[in-house]
Amino acid sequence: MADLNPDLLDTGTPPIPQAQGWARAYDGAAGPLIDLSQAVPGSAPPEALLQRLAEAAARPDSARYGGITGDARMREAYAAEVSTIYGSRIGAHETIITSGCNQAYVVTMMALARAGDNVLLPTPWYFNHEMTLTMLGVEPRPLPCDPAAGFVPAVADAEELIDGRTRAIVLVSPNNPTGAVYPPATIAAFAELCQRRGIWLVLDETYRDFLPEGVARPHEVFAASDWRETLIGLYSFSKAYAVPGWRLGAITAGEPVVAQIGKVLDCVQISPVRAGQAAVTWGIDGVRGWREAKRTEINARAALFREAMAPLNGWRVLAAGAYFAYVAHPFGDAPAAEVARRLVAERGVLALPGPYFGPGQERHLRVAIANVSAERIAGLGERLRGFFPSPLGGKGGSAER
């Protein structure tokens, strides 16, 4: 067989299917599977939103090509939304609608970096961010985040890692995989660092709709007059609108950046799905109350998860927020993948091993809490109590108080 791209061959295989394969071997002895592996909405979208999709799909113009950077009405509606969120005037010409936030990230990285460059990724990282960079021949440079600091990255640590080939720093808040919410002052400090060093700050806010109650504005960096020189924002409609299958995301950037990313999009998507755009254009205001209710529900699940884990000796919830929690397991040097595999095989609880999210994560598991019911989360303590199979090895302690 002829050779394939070596950078692609060096890219890891998507990890979630592997973990879901472990779940297929579970015999159900401990009760129904509690699947905490993937960040997917746990409920269907509102019926009114589905009706708008059906109506839009029935229109002949939905079957034609649309704008490369998204339909005009969708861009206008999204620009109005982000202008309100950030307290700054952002124009429709400074927005792009993409086929999901993963695509938004890929095309942004293609616009910013070329093979041989590097991009700083706080670790633990979102694995698709690392995979994208690796297959593009761009070095994903780890920026370790201290669990004692709530996995919030430190600007001083980032500055030490920047060199002449650094093109960007990526921040994800609320974070995937940890659930950490970065303080506005931290985001502002990273924006100042990037501006001073002449690199880009790429801010992935896929989960911003699930900030804690009372937090109205994630940060102030879009309110700065010069944000267009150094800042690019990414977003996904999948979670807040419960429509991951519609594949809709967004980019906020200065007009010159939008023009360059448009070149990339013309080669990879032509235009996002138009019926979905029409439905979500209406839904930005039309299902706002439903979205706020989901925010309250998801935040309650994060609190419930902490309560369920609190009585268990050795298990430590290091961070929890939005869709995720990041947990230290009590089994010492046991490989996290083996802990996760045995946990689903013996207790019917599927979480993801920490090493899926970068180096130095063997003692950790990531938990996605949004796609399971409150009842299932409340039952986690009973499932985990006493779980300590001897074949795991390593130095551990009892998982039961």
Summary of the structure (lengths in Angstrom):
residues: 401
radius of gyration: 21.2
end to end distance: 56.7
largest distance: 63.8
contacts: 1374
relative contact order: 0.17
helix: 45%
strand: 15%
